[in-house]
Structure formats: C-alpha cells, structure tokens
C-alpha cells in the first residue's frame, strides 16, 4: 500500500515566506515573517496583500514589497535610526497599559 502525504499551507498568507507558500517550509520562514511584520510596523501597510488569500500568496511569490513606502528615517543614525525608533516604543499594549517600561534592569 502506498501512502501519500498531502502538503498543507498553515499560517497567515501575508507573513509567509515564499517557500512556505509553496508548501515547503524552512527554518528561515520565521525570519521572513519577522521582516514582513517589521515592514508593516515601519510603513503602516503590509508588504504583501491581496483581496483574497490566493492573491496574497501570489504576491508573496512573485512581487517585491513597496520599498518606496519605507520612511526616510530607516537609513538614519543615532536617535533617528530604525532601532532607536523601535526601542522608544512599547513592545506591546500590555507594557503600555500596565505602566511597565521596556528598559533593561540596572
């Protein structure tokens, strides 16, 4: 008897790595997803989108993100660098709502 394993796509299409969209996940898919989330945080728009999941997957596989949407400050230094801007913001609504800060302990 022959068994065949069907490939499944699991995850949110807008944050899937191209290989994951093709049903072949890899370790680097998490890094891709982080980049997609970071892009969205910096621009306020998703790197890849579509009216339906299928169109979003096509965009992930075949298109580049809208790099023009990146703020000019992403190439800055010092307080205007992307890292400084992200560190200045609360990491979650829990931190902001509870009054906790993101500072490292002394």
BELHU-V303077 format. One record per residue. N is the residue number from 0. SS is DSSP state (hx for helix, st for strand, lp for the rest). PHI is phi in degrees with one decimal (999 if undefined). PSI is psi in whole degrees, -180 to 180 (none if undefined). Layout:
BEGIN
N:SS:PHI:PSI
N:SS:PHI:PSI
END
This chain:
BEGIN
0:lp:999:137
1:lp:-103.2:129
2:lp:-106.4:137
3:lp:-123.4:129
4:lp:-95.1:123
5:lp:-78.8:139
6:lp:-82.1:137
7:lp:-122.9:149
8:lp:-105.0:122
9:lp:-124.6:133
10:lp:132.9:179
11:lp:-90.8:120
12:hx:-53.4:-39
13:hx:-66.0:-18
14:hx:-113.2:7
15:lp:-81.7:139
16:lp:-70.1:153
17:hx:-53.7:-42
18:hx:-67.0:-32
19:hx:-68.9:-38
20:hx:-63.4:-27
21:lp:-87.4:3
22:lp:85.8:16
23:lp:-126.0:73
24:lp:-63.8:152
25:lp:-136.4:172
26:lp:-63.0:-34
27:lp:-72.9:-6
28:hx:-61.4:-34
29:hx:-67.2:-37
30:hx:-66.6:-42
31:hx:-59.0:-47
32:hx:-61.2:-41
33:hx:-61.3:-43
34:hx:-61.9:-40
35:hx:-65.3:-40
36:hx:-67.5:-43
37:hx:-61.8:-43
38:hx:-56.8:-46
39:hx:-65.3:-38
40:hx:-64.9:-39
41:hx:-78.9:-31
42:hx:-105.6:-23
43:lp:81.9:5
44:lp:-133.0:155
45:lp:-72.6:146
46:lp:-66.4:-34
47:lp:-137.3:131
48:lp:-149.2:164
49:lp:-163.3:163
50:lp:-67.0:-27
51:lp:-136.8:163
52:hx:-54.7:-42
53:hx:-60.4:-43
54:hx:-68.2:-34
55:hx:-66.0:-43
56:hx:-62.2:-41
57:hx:-60.5:-42
58:hx:-63.6:-42
59:hx:-60.6:-42
60:hx:-77.1:-33
61:hx:-119.1:-7
62:lp:-123.2:161
63:lp:-95.0:151
64:lp:-64.4:164
65:lp:-78.5:80
66:hx:-59.0:-25
67:hx:-65.5:-19
68:hx:-77.2:-13
69:lp:-66.4:135
70:lp:-65.9:150
71:hx:-59.9:-29
72:hx:-67.3:-10
73:hx:-68.0:-14
74:hx:-107.5:9
75:lp:-74.9:177
76:lp:-128.4:167
77:hx:63.2:-134
78:hx:-67.5:-18
79:hx:-93.4:1
80:lp:-70.9:155
81:hx:-58.6:-39
82:hx:-64.1:-45
83:hx:-62.5:-39
84:hx:-66.4:-41
85:hx:-69.4:-38
86:hx:-67.7:-25
87:lp:-76.8:-12
88:lp:-102.8:150
89:lp:-62.0:146
90:lp:-78.5:-21
91:lp:-156.0:166
92:hx:-66.6:-26
93:hx:-63.0:-44
94:hx:-61.7:-45
95:hx:-66.7:-44
96:hx:-72.9:-30
97:hx:-90.0:-6
98:lp:84.7:1
99:lp:-73.0:157
100:lp:-113.8:167
101:lp:-97.5:17
102:lp:-75.5:145
103:lp:-70.0:147
104:lp:-62.5:150
105:lp:-66.6:none
END
